[in-house]
Amino acid sequence: MPQTMSRIASAALALALAAASTPLAAKPATDGMERAKPSGARHAETTRAAPATGASRHAQPLYTFEDQPLTIEPALAPPESKLVVPPKHGTLLTGSAPMVYVPYPDFHGEDRMAFSTGLETVELVVKVVAVNDPPRFTPGSGASHLAPDQMVHVVPGWATGISAGPDGEAIAQGLWFGTEAVADPDGVLAWLEVDKEGTLSYALTGRAGVARWSVRAYDDGGVEYGGSSASDAHEIAIGVDLTADLAIRIVALELPPELGQPRSYQLVVRNLGKAVASGARVVDVPAEGGTGLSWRCSSFGGASCPKVLVGHGAVDTGVDLPDGGMVVFTVDGATTLGGDGSHSAFVEPPSYLEDPDLSNNEASE
């Protein structure tokens, strides 16, 4: 019996020493015991911690593409939340749920905003992925030559405003021009090209007629995510040994009314020969103070009015006039409120042909 008690005592001592040498396990934060108070919290409940007013939460980044709006789910930005940090590189549409983020045109990169629900502040990061914008340029006009030749003709600065896109793209990307024949039934041009500085060069073959080519700008930004690496096509016409005598006159349809009263008149535009004038420009310059203009177009002798046959405001449009063709613009409702009372109109030949008589290209009353 004494030996048995001795063994029990030894075992108890060993257990006590083992317990003393083992660290106490950390108590979970939700066991009701005291815990560190979060920043902004006023007190801690004895049974459950109070929610942290003013705490910040970083949501996962959101992604959209350049120039594409992004819908923000209500879970991230509830309708009752308050925008406390507005985006710097876009607009947030908050008029309806869900909210929509619209990046500024051509912006790509990272934008930030924050919402407060009263209990927490949710910080959102929007990453706008770059999409290649098409290159752009402003083309010059066509050219006319009175006599055929077989020379190379150079026009410096024919293309202006050349850019691969917005500033960030323009710096990093290469740019070049491509050309393609559209119509050259008489074989007027041997070739046509535009260099990266915008200089136009072309070689005539010695034949008369008109050649139409298209010019596009290209960059190496790629087409990923719906991007574009080509500009719109611009057409250029080169004419050789082409002349057309265009003429315009103003015809009053009634006696001049008193000031402030409506009136009607016609612009009669003709091609007296001999080449076809495609894209001749007709411009009406009403008297100072003239208002309330509307017009309609009629064509004769194979001529073509603009695609829109009826318009408002002063006439300023292109027409096609074959040899002997005519268009008539009837202008109604013009009123003169005062001023010098002068009224004029003119027709401008397309750039690929010569007009031998410019005295009848303008009319006045």
Steps between C-alpha positions, in 0.01 A plus 500: 500500500774757574669411170176550310443843652857594417451411135178707482673800653788474256263486206308804625825696540607413147168620362522826694853568372389432139207740533721770644748475209224524227394862394138592542303495169390842359138568568278579194398864464133410519500320836359799686833599657662838453660574156680787335257771399503587128580858405188712539310254723359650821472184713502123483203292608561227748322241288573617140724767350334815362520565123786727401366836386753669272683180407628474141456207265686458172293322239653295222603717199241551229589497131363671191630605161593846377187706415274225639265560799511269801200395711580488873308228681278616791690271738806722452317832489153473657250764383487650849880538523669838470779576254782638713787481248390570141692358202764727343500355150132438435140575591282302738132485402306468826149586385386137497608164637739350423751782468700531178859620465583669167874560439599821329559467125832332416592450869669174592666412828383485861221703658380496861184584691352431845152457647384523860211297640531651848646179637792472262672665205536290188792597278473403133776486241399501133763393249426631150672284239644687202340444158675620187337806345511537123758743357372820347601775259350784299534446125574769247316553173542333164688655209439598140742521207413691186720285276621138521859429603707210625651665803504426874306766693567568869265682743667561842263521795207341317402312818491701824400428859665157475470297822502134601234584759489674840824634644596179680457292185654751262831492687536122509363392162633506146285642219498473121265557205353255252343586163274311261354579158121539507432587136736594218336388176732707280823400676585854609730405792791259509511509881408717801642499854510703821803488732483510880559877497186552290667574165294387200681371192358361176611431144294586192499271197438765235133407458203731554215420736443471873641250749353439847709345777432436869746580779504350849730541799613190693669446838649198677277515808307187405132410514485319836183559706329660199772754422561644155831555322365668185346841439198575286571501128529840332461527124719718280435579132770598249377642170690563175378716212154541654306826492144589591337842487272515802250783540248614762225762515238613751139520382245684717159332502317812617550869552732592787286499819507750778755451777411206722271338242567153351619464143597223252773474238691241296868419451547370145832317450617371159797329337559667163761236403679287458630268775284346771523702822448251783478660840462863389427709808197734504489764775225752574595812699173660619469869577614606845225419747333248268328226699243222463653335193390167356584353159431217259702380200400391148735364232493499119710365212661215694609717792476375860376686807649426842377183671281716724258673262348729764688706756484788746732797526720640225595271211854362525526163329652302215336407169599304190474686169565326168546700182172690454364392840315734736376508860252745647478582872169662597540696823187593700423696814804727490444816704716808508514682831724778380873536433652588167246289306764336278445140393746285309567141400786316330590163346848355549642240255646177639876502546577256216383729216553855379225757446607723207253777586464596866298814428172305506579296812344762728169685497350771718184710537 
